[in-house]
Amino acid sequence: MKKYYLKPNVKMEPLIWQWYAWPHLIAPQTAACNIVGRHLKIMESYILAPDLHIKASSNPKLIGGPYLNVQVEKAHKVQNLIEKTKNMCSSLIALNNSLKVCNIMLQTEATGGSLNHLYEKVPENLKGLVELVYDLNNHPSLRLIEPLIYKKYYSEDQQKIALSEIKNDFRNFVLSTPRIESSDEVYINIPFSSPKLNNLFESREKPISQEELEDGFHIFPDPKKLFRSFFTENPPSLPEDRNYKGDGIRIRYFGHACVLLETKSVSILLDPVISYQIADSNVPRYTMYDLPEHIDFVLLTHNHQDHFMLETLLQLKHKIGTIVFPSNNKGALEDPSIRLMLEHLGFSSLIELDDMQAKSVPGGEIIGLPFLGEHADLNIQTKLAYHINLLGKKFVFAADSTNLDSHLYKHIFDYIGAIDFLFLGMECDGAPLSWLYGPLLSSPLKNTYDKERTLSGSDFKKAWPIVEQSKCKRAYVYAMGQEPWLGYIMALQYNQASPQIIQSDLLIDECRKKGIESERLFGRKEWII
């Protein structure tokens, strides 16, 4: 029986309700809010003015905005999806409405007295799923009993994957446009947790019979020819050095915030976002073939779609040992549990870390570090920077941390000591709160507040004290979203006048003046120490 390999340029997009799947579409409570406050809102706006949406979608300055990119002749398919969404997501739509009603009720009726009598006013579909609480300043809020919400509302019925060949890095922005089925894609209805997905993506390196795949995925007759074209009998050309066997440490930058650390005893991958193999590209990159056969630990810094990327994680599930991630502010709508998401995605070996909590690994340890900012002042706890100590070398991956209080870093570096490598994001001019969290709000935020409360990292004035206090030998700016294979999820376009470039250049220049090796990372890079 012939054996086949999945081609290196076959991309997989996870879809749910015909939209690109990202973490807030997994947790039922945030999914409910996004269905109403994002999906239906955008689709209904498009139906009223499709030409406006199409024009806005082609404007580079508006990429990433709430504009649906579907040609007018397919507008009827968007209308059909609106009706389908209202039908198949009716219980989640009702959940969103009840969350809003309940929050507004608390803000108007919970004035400092006992909350006991308000339980009878909790909407029926939320009864037994929430606790009504005050903080110590007498501000009322809902505490969601998230595991029970999953039991009642989570469903895998509308999960599917889209397979197609990718010829270049360009992909349309995915968070504002649903997937209107295309003739060059194969769609497979399958839960994201299915072990069959492991078999599919393992076939990039280990051959499998196409009959096994087709039987497992129930490919219908029409797309079978296209599905078969995604496979080849030719084995991939795997790099000889994909598994590091040296006596030191190898560090590889895969783009954005994705960094791989390896010794001969352990491999650690941070925030996996991996490029597909593109034949015609002038941007050097590592791909999935440059990853080791087994990844001992995957570290997630926070719950944003460019750091906790389902598209990459699902394709790597078969080779991931353990996922390490930050604990959440349990019960907060804006801070859904990564643990519950990962469990429902089919991951089983999970370690949840709190601030300053350590996990031993062969040859060293991982410590979760406090991560301030970049979340628009919301009380979100699901965020950690990481200190990794391997073979006596010290690394800090600060992700998009904002230095809101430099005393924090004094405390951190007093504890962990001087470090060798610092990796810091400087996306210092981020999107407003509403861009990501708007659908979760019970009432609209004033425009002036929305613009003030942004998803921003450190500028030079905030970043430089971190460098100074760390006493690092090398400081690298990363997580800037500049790699061309990230446009579809980041929607960022920088030039030399962009604040992000100006501010990171200032940091790099200052580091070099002080004898600290520094650069803004892009594409790929390797160090062996």
C-alpha positions as CSV (number, residue, x, y, z in Angstrom):
1,M,0.0,0.0,0.0
2,K,1.4,3.4,-1.0
3,K,2.2,5.9,1.8
4,Y,1.9,9.6,1.5
5,Y,3.1,12.8,3.2
6,L,1.2,16.0,3.8
7,K,2.9,18.6,1.7
8,P,4.9,21.3,3.5
9,N,2.9,24.2,2.0
10,V,-0.6,22.9,3.0
11,K,-2.1,25.3,5.5
12,M,-4.7,24.4,8.1
13,E,-7.1,26.9,9.4
14,P,-9.4,26.0,12.4
15,L,-12.9,27.2,11.9
16,I,-15.9,27.4,14.2
17,W,-19.3,28.7,13.0
18,Q,-17.4,29.5,9.7
19,W,-15.1,32.0,11.5
20,Y,-11.4,31.6,12.1
21,A,-11.0,30.0,15.6
22,W,-9.1,31.9,18.2
23,P,-9.1,31.5,22.0
24,H,-12.1,33.7,22.8
25,L,-14.2,31.5,20.5
26,I,-13.4,28.4,22.5
27,A,-14.6,29.5,26.0
28,P,-18.5,29.6,25.7
29,Q,-19.0,32.8,27.6
30,T,-16.5,34.9,25.5
31,A,-17.7,33.0,22.3
32,A,-21.3,34.1,23.1
33,C,-20.2,37.7,23.4
34,N,-18.2,37.6,20.2
35,I,-21.0,36.0,18.2
36,V,-23.3,38.9,19.1
37,G,-20.9,41.8,19.4
38,R,-18.5,40.9,16.6
39,H,-19.8,38.3,14.1
40,L,-23.5,39.2,13.8
41,K,-22.6,42.9,14.1
42,I,-20.1,42.9,11.3
43,M,-22.2,40.7,9.0
44,E,-25.4,42.8,9.5
45,S,-23.4,45.9,8.8
46,Y,-22.0,44.4,5.7
47,I,-25.5,43.5,4.4
48,L,-26.5,47.1,4.8
49,A,-23.5,48.5,2.8
50,P,-21.4,45.7,1.2
51,D,-19.6,48.2,-1.1
52,L,-18.4,50.2,1.9
53,H,-17.0,47.1,3.6
54,I,-15.2,45.9,0.4
55,K,-13.6,49.3,-0.1
56,A,-12.5,49.6,3.5
57,S,-11.1,46.0,3.4
58,S,-8.8,47.1,0.5
59,N,-7.5,50.2,2.4
60,P,-4.2,49.3,4.1
61,K,-4.9,51.8,6.8
62,L,-8.1,50.0,7.7
63,I,-6.9,46.4,7.7
64,G,-7.8,44.9,11.0
65,G,-11.0,47.0,11.3
66,P,-14.6,45.6,11.4
67,Y,-14.9,45.3,7.7
68,L,-16.1,42.1,6.0
69,N,-14.1,41.2,2.9
70,V,-16.6,39.3,0.6
71,Q,-17.5,40.3,-2.9
72,V,-21.0,41.7,-3.5
73,E,-22.1,38.7,-5.6
74,K,-21.7,36.5,-2.5
75,A,-23.6,38.8,-0.2
76,H,-26.5,36.3,-0.2
77,K,-24.1,33.8,1.4
78,V,-23.4,36.2,4.2
79,Q,-27.1,36.7,4.7
80,N,-27.6,32.9,4.8
81,L,-24.8,32.7,7.5
82,I,-26.6,35.4,9.6
83,E,-29.7,33.3,9.6
84,K,-27.7,30.1,10.2
85,T,-25.8,31.7,13.1
86,K,-29.0,32.9,14.8
87,N,-30.3,29.4,14.6
88,M,-27.3,27.3,15.5
89,C,-26.0,29.7,18.1
90,S,-29.3,30.6,19.7
91,S,-28.3,29.3,23.2
92,L,-25.0,31.3,23.1
93,I,-26.8,34.4,21.9
94,A,-29.2,34.0,24.8
95,L,-26.2,33.6,27.1
96,N,-24.6,36.8,25.8
97,N,-27.8,38.7,26.4
98,S,-28.2,37.3,29.9
99,L,-24.6,38.2,30.8
100,K,-25.3,41.8,29.7
101,V,-28.6,42.0,31.6
102,C,-27.1,40.5,34.8
103,N,-24.1,42.9,34.7
104,I,-26.3,45.9,34.2
105,M,-28.7,44.8,37.0
106,L,-25.7,44.6,39.4
107,Q,-24.4,48.0,38.4
108,T,-27.8,49.6,39.0
109,E,-29.2,47.6,42.0
110,A,-26.1,46.4,44.0
111,T,-25.3,49.6,45.9
112,G,-23.5,48.1,48.9
113,G,-26.2,46.1,50.7
114,S,-26.6,42.3,50.7
115,L,-26.8,40.7,47.2
116,N,-28.8,37.7,48.4
117,H,-32.1,39.0,47.1
118,L,-30.7,39.6,43.6
119,Y,-30.1,35.9,42.9
120,E,-33.8,35.6,42.0
121,K,-33.3,38.2,39.3
122,V,-30.5,36.3,37.6
123,P,-31.7,35.1,34.2
124,E,-32.9,31.5,34.1
125,N,-30.1,30.4,31.8
126,L,-27.4,31.7,34.2
127,K,-28.9,30.4,37.4
128,G,-26.5,28.1,39.2
129,L,-23.6,29.3,36.9
130,V,-22.7,32.6,38.6
131,E,-22.0,34.1,42.0
132,L,-22.8,37.7,42.8
133,V,-19.9,39.4,44.6
134,Y,-18.5,42.7,45.8
135,D,-14.8,43.6,45.9
136,L,-13.5,45.4,49.0
137,N,-14.4,48.7,47.4
138,N,-18.1,47.6,47.1
139,H,-17.9,47.3,43.4
140,P,-20.3,44.5,42.3
141,S,-19.5,41.9,39.7
142,L,-20.4,38.4,38.4
143,R,-18.1,35.5,39.2
144,L,-18.7,32.9,36.5
145,I,-18.5,29.2,37.5
146,E,-16.6,28.5,34.2
147,P,-16.4,24.7,34.4
148,L,-20.2,24.4,34.7
149,I,-20.6,26.9,31.8
150,Y,-18.6,24.6,29.6
151,K,-20.7,21.7,30.7
152,K,-23.9,23.5,29.6
153,Y,-22.8,25.5,26.6
154,Y,-19.6,24.1,25.0
155,S,-20.1,22.2,21.8
156,E,-17.8,20.8,19.1
157,D,-20.6,20.5,16.5
158,Q,-19.5,23.4,14.4
159,Q,-15.8,22.9,14.6
160,K,-14.0,22.1,11.3
161,I,-10.7,22.6,9.6
162,A,-10.0,24.2,6.2
163,L,-7.1,22.8,4.2
164,S,-5.5,24.4,1.1
165,E,-2.1,25.0,-0.5
166,I,-0.5,28.3,0.3
167,K,1.7,29.9,-2.4
168,N,2.7,33.1,-0.6
169,D,2.5,34.7,2.8
170,F,-0.5,36.9,2.0
171,R,-3.7,36.0,3.7
172,N,-6.7,38.2,4.3
173,F,-7.3,39.4,7.8
174,V,-9.3,36.6,9.4
175,L,-11.0,38.1,12.5
176,S,-13.6,40.3,10.7
177,T,-14.6,38.0,7.8
178,P,-16.3,34.6,8.0
179,R,-15.2,31.8,5.7
180,I,-17.4,31.7,2.6
181,E,-16.5,28.3,1.2
182,S,-14.0,28.4,-1.6
183,S,-13.3,25.8,-4.4
184,D,-9.6,25.7,-3.6
185,E,-10.1,24.5,0.0
186,V,-11.2,21.2,1.6
187,Y,-13.4,21.4,4.7
188,I,-13.4,18.6,7.2
189,N,-16.0,18.6,10.0
190,I,-14.0,17.4,12.9
191,P,-13.6,18.4,16.6
192,F,-10.4,20.2,17.4
193,S,-9.8,17.6,20.1
194,S,-9.9,14.6,17.7
195,P,-6.8,12.3,17.7
196,K,-7.4,12.0,14.0
197,L,-5.9,15.5,13.6
198,N,-2.7,14.2,15.2
199,N,-2.5,11.6,12.5
200,L,-3.1,14.1,9.7
201,F,-0.4,16.5,10.9
202,E,2.1,13.8,11.9
203,S,2.0,12.8,8.2
204,R,4.1,15.9,7.4
205,E,7.0,13.7,8.6
206,K,5.7,10.2,8.9
207,P,3.8,8.7,5.9
208,I,0.3,7.4,6.1
209,S,-2.0,5.8,3.7
210,Q,-4.4,8.2,2.0
211,E,-7.1,5.6,2.4
212,E,-6.7,5.8,6.2
213,L,-7.0,9.5,6.1
214,E,-10.0,9.6,3.8
215,D,-11.8,6.9,5.9
216,G,-11.0,8.8,9.1
217,F,-12.1,12.2,7.8
218,H,-15.1,11.1,5.6
219,I,-14.1,13.2,2.7
220,F,-17.0,13.5,0.3
221,P,-16.6,12.5,-3.3
222,D,-16.4,16.0,-4.8
223,P,-13.3,17.3,-3.0
224,K,-11.4,14.0,-2.9
225,K,-9.3,14.9,-5.9
226,L,-8.3,18.2,-4.3
227,F,-7.7,16.5,-1.0
228,R,-5.4,14.0,-2.6
229,S,-3.4,16.8,-4.2
230,F,-2.3,17.9,-0.8
231,F,-0.2,14.8,-0.4
232,T,2.9,13.5,-2.0
233,E,4.8,10.2,-2.1
234,N,8.1,12.2,-1.7
235,P,9.4,12.4,1.8
236,P,10.2,15.9,3.1
237,S,13.8,17.1,3.3
238,L,14.3,17.2,7.0
239,P,17.2,19.3,8.3
240,E,20.0,17.1,9.8
241,D,20.3,19.4,12.8
242,R,16.6,19.6,13.7
243,N,17.4,17.8,17.0
244,Y,20.1,19.6,18.9
245,K,22.7,17.3,20.3
246,G,25.4,19.7,21.4
247,D,26.8,20.3,24.9
248,G,25.5,23.9,25.1
249,I,22.2,25.7,24.4
250,R,20.8,26.4,21.0
251,I,18.3,29.3,20.7
252,R,16.2,29.7,17.5
253,Y,13.9,32.6,16.7
254,F,11.0,31.5,14.6
255,G,9.3,34.9,14.2
256,H,7.1,37.1,16.4
257,A,7.3,35.8,20.0
258,C,8.1,32.3,19.0
259,V,11.5,31.2,20.4
260,L,12.9,27.6,20.8
261,L,15.5,26.8,23.4
262,E,17.2,23.4,23.3
263,T,19.9,21.5,25.1
264,K,20.5,17.8,24.5
265,S,18.2,17.1,27.4
266,V,15.3,19.4,26.9
267,S,13.4,21.5,24.4
268,I,11.3,24.6,25.3
269,L,9.1,26.4,22.7
270,L,7.6,29.8,23.6
271,D,4.3,31.1,22.0
272,P,4.3,28.9,18.9
273,V,3.5,30.7,15.7
274,I,5.2,28.9,12.9
275,S,5.4,29.8,9.2
276,Y,4.5,27.3,6.5
277,Q,7.1,26.5,3.9
278,I,6.8,29.1,1.1
279,A,8.7,28.4,-2.2
280,D,8.9,32.0,-3.5
281,S,9.8,34.1,-0.5
282,N,12.7,36.5,0.1
283,V,12.3,36.3,3.9
284,P,14.3,33.5,5.5
285,R,12.4,31.5,8.0
286,Y,12.2,28.4,10.1
287,T,9.2,26.1,9.5
288,M,7.7,23.1,11.3
289,Y,10.5,21.0,9.8
290,D,13.0,22.9,11.9
291,L,11.3,21.9,15.1
292,P,12.6,18.8,17.0
293,E,10.8,15.5,16.8
294,H,9.5,16.1,20.3
295,I,8.9,19.4,22.2
296,D,9.1,18.8,25.9
297,F,7.6,22.1,27.0
298,V,5.5,24.7,25.3
299,L,5.2,28.0,27.2
300,L,2.3,30.4,26.6
301,T,2.8,34.0,27.8
302,H,-0.8,35.3,27.5
303,N,-4.2,34.7,26.0
304,H,-4.0,36.8,22.8
305,Q,-4.5,35.2,19.4
306,D,-0.9,35.9,18.2
307,H,0.6,34.2,21.3
308,F,-1.9,31.4,22.0
309,M,-2.5,30.4,18.3
310,L,-4.8,27.5,17.8
311,E,-3.7,27.1,14.1
312,T,-0.2,26.2,15.2
313,L,-0.9,24.4,18.4
314,L,-3.3,22.0,16.9
315,Q,-0.8,21.1,14.2
316,L,1.9,20.4,16.8
317,K,-0.3,18.6,19.3
318,H,1.2,15.2,18.4
319,K,4.7,16.3,19.3
320,I,4.1,18.5,22.4
321,G,4.8,17.0,25.8
322,T,3.6,19.6,28.3
323,I,2.1,23.1,28.0
324,V,2.9,25.6,30.7
325,F,0.6,28.6,31.0
326,P,-0.5,31.4,33.4
327,S,-3.4,30.9,35.8
328,N,-6.4,33.1,35.3
329,N,-8.5,35.4,37.4
330,K,-11.1,32.7,38.0
331,G,-14.7,33.6,37.1
332,A,-13.9,36.9,35.3
333,L,-15.6,37.2,31.8
334,E,-12.6,39.0,30.4
335,D,-10.1,36.4,31.7
336,P,-11.2,32.9,30.5
337,S,-9.3,29.9,31.7
338,I,-6.5,28.7,29.3
339,R,-6.6,25.3,31.2
340,L,-10.2,24.7,30.2
341,M,-9.6,25.7,26.6
342,L,-6.6,23.4,26.3
343,E,-8.4,20.5,27.9
344,H,-11.3,20.9,25.5
345,L,-8.8,21.1,22.6
346,G,-7.5,17.7,23.5
347,F,-4.3,18.6,25.4
348,S,-3.8,16.6,28.6
349,S,-0.3,17.4,30.1
350,L,-0.8,20.9,31.5
351,I,1.0,23.0,34.1
352,E,-0.5,26.2,35.4
353,L,1.9,28.8,36.9
354,D,1.4,31.8,39.1
355,D,3.7,34.8,39.5
356,M,7.1,33.7,40.8
357,Q,6.2,30.1,40.8
358,A,8.9,27.7,39.5
359,K,8.9,24.5,37.4
360,S,12.1,22.3,37.3
361,V,13.2,21.1,33.9
362,P,16.3,19.0,33.0
363,G,19.3,21.3,33.4
364,G,17.4,24.2,35.0
365,E,14.1,25.7,35.8
366,I,11.3,27.9,34.5
367,I,9.9,30.7,36.7
368,G,6.7,32.7,35.9
369,L,7.3,36.4,36.2
370,P,4.7,39.2,36.7
371,F,3.5,40.7,33.4
372,L,2.0,44.2,33.7
373,G,0.1,46.1,31.0
374,E,-0.9,45.4,27.4
375,H,-4.4,44.4,28.5
376,A,-6.1,47.8,28.5
377,D,-6.2,48.1,32.3
378,L,-8.6,45.1,32.6
379,N,-8.1,42.8,35.6
380,I,-6.6,40.0,33.5
381,Q,-4.3,37.6,35.3
382,T,-3.7,35.2,32.5
383,K,-0.3,36.6,31.6
384,L,3.2,35.7,32.5
385,A,6.7,36.6,31.4
386,Y,9.2,33.8,31.8
387,H,12.6,33.4,33.3
388,I,14.4,30.3,32.0
389,N,17.6,29.1,33.6
390,L,19.4,26.5,31.5
391,L,22.9,25.2,32.1
392,G,23.6,28.3,34.1
393,K,22.5,30.7,31.4
394,K,19.6,33.0,32.2
395,F,16.9,34.2,29.8
396,V,13.9,36.4,30.3
397,F,11.1,36.4,27.8
398,A,9.0,39.5,28.7
399,A,6.5,39.2,25.8
400,D,4.4,42.4,25.5
401,S,5.1,43.5,29.1
402,T,4.7,47.2,29.8
403,N,7.0,48.8,32.4
404,L,4.3,50.6,34.4
405,D,6.3,50.5,37.6
406,S,10.0,50.0,37.4
407,H,10.1,48.9,41.0
408,L,8.6,45.6,39.9
409,Y,11.7,44.8,37.8
410,K,14.0,45.7,40.7
411,H,12.2,43.1,42.8
412,I,12.4,40.6,40.0
413,F,16.1,41.0,39.2
414,D,17.0,41.2,42.9
415,Y,15.6,37.7,43.1
416,I,16.8,36.1,39.8
417,G,20.0,38.1,39.4
418,A,21.6,39.4,36.3
419,I,20.6,37.7,33.1
420,D,22.3,36.8,29.8
421,F,19.4,37.3,27.3
422,L,16.4,39.6,27.4
423,F,13.6,39.4,24.9
424,L,11.1,42.2,25.0
425,G,8.1,43.2,22.9
426,M,7.8,46.9,22.0
427,E,4.5,47.2,20.2
428,C,4.0,50.5,21.9
429,D,1.1,51.9,19.9
430,G,-1.5,49.2,20.2
431,A,-5.1,48.9,19.4
432,P,-7.8,50.3,21.6
433,L,-9.5,48.2,24.3
434,S,-12.7,47.7,22.1
435,W,-10.7,46.1,19.2
436,L,-10.3,42.9,21.2
437,Y,-12.5,43.2,24.3
438,G,-15.4,45.4,23.0
439,P,-17.9,42.5,22.6
440,L,-17.4,41.6,26.3
441,L,-18.4,45.1,27.6
442,S,-21.9,45.5,29.0
443,S,-22.1,49.0,27.9
444,P,-20.0,51.0,25.4
445,L,-16.8,52.7,26.7
446,K,-16.4,56.4,26.1
447,N,-14.3,57.0,22.9
448,T,-11.7,59.0,24.8
449,Y,-11.3,56.2,27.4
450,D,-11.2,53.6,24.6
451,K,-8.3,55.4,22.9
452,E,-6.4,55.8,26.2
453,R,-6.7,52.1,27.2
454,T,-4.8,50.3,24.6
455,L,-3.2,46.9,24.0
456,S,0.3,48.4,24.0
457,G,3.8,47.3,25.1
458,S,6.7,49.4,26.3
459,D,8.2,52.4,24.5
460,F,11.9,53.3,24.9
461,K,11.4,55.1,28.2
462,K,9.6,52.1,29.7
463,A,11.9,49.5,28.1
464,W,15.3,50.9,28.9
465,P,14.9,50.6,32.7
466,I,14.1,46.9,32.3
467,V,17.4,46.5,30.3
468,E,19.3,48.4,32.9
469,Q,17.9,46.5,35.9
470,S,18.4,43.1,34.2
471,K,22.1,43.8,33.6
472,C,21.6,41.6,30.5
473,K,24.4,41.0,28.0
474,R,22.1,40.8,25.0
475,A,18.7,42.6,24.6
476,Y,16.4,41.7,21.6
477,V,13.2,43.4,20.5
478,Y,10.8,40.7,19.4
479,A,7.0,40.1,19.2
480,M,6.6,43.0,16.8
481,G,4.3,41.2,14.3
482,Q,6.4,42.2,11.3
483,E,6.9,38.8,9.7
484,P,4.9,38.6,6.5
485,W,3.2,35.3,7.6
486,L,1.6,37.1,10.5
487,G,-0.4,39.8,8.6
488,Y,-3.7,37.8,8.5
489,I,-3.8,37.8,12.4
490,M,-1.9,40.9,13.3
491,A,-2.9,43.5,10.6
492,L,0.2,45.5,11.3
493,Q,2.1,47.5,8.7
494,Y,5.1,49.5,9.9
495,N,7.4,52.0,8.2
496,Q,10.4,54.0,9.4
497,A,8.0,56.6,10.8
498,S,6.0,54.2,12.9
499,P,6.3,54.7,16.7
500,Q,7.1,51.1,17.2
501,I,10.1,51.3,14.9
502,I,11.3,54.7,16.2
503,Q,11.0,53.6,19.9
504,S,12.7,50.2,19.3
505,D,15.5,51.8,17.3
506,L,16.1,54.1,20.3
507,L,16.4,51.1,22.6
508,I,18.7,49.2,20.2
509,D,21.0,52.3,19.8
510,E,21.2,52.8,23.6
511,C,22.0,49.2,24.2
512,R,24.8,49.2,21.7
513,K,26.2,52.4,23.2
514,K,26.4,50.5,26.5
515,G,28.1,47.5,25.0
516,I,24.9,45.3,25.0
517,E,24.4,43.3,21.9
518,S,21.0,44.3,20.5
519,E,18.7,44.1,17.4
520,R,15.1,44.0,16.4
521,L,14.5,40.4,15.4
522,F,12.9,39.5,12.1
523,G,12.3,36.3,10.2
524,R,14.8,33.9,11.9
525,K,17.9,33.8,13.9
526,E,20.1,31.2,15.7
527,W,22.5,31.4,18.6
528,I,24.5,28.6,20.1
529,I,26.1,29.3,23.5
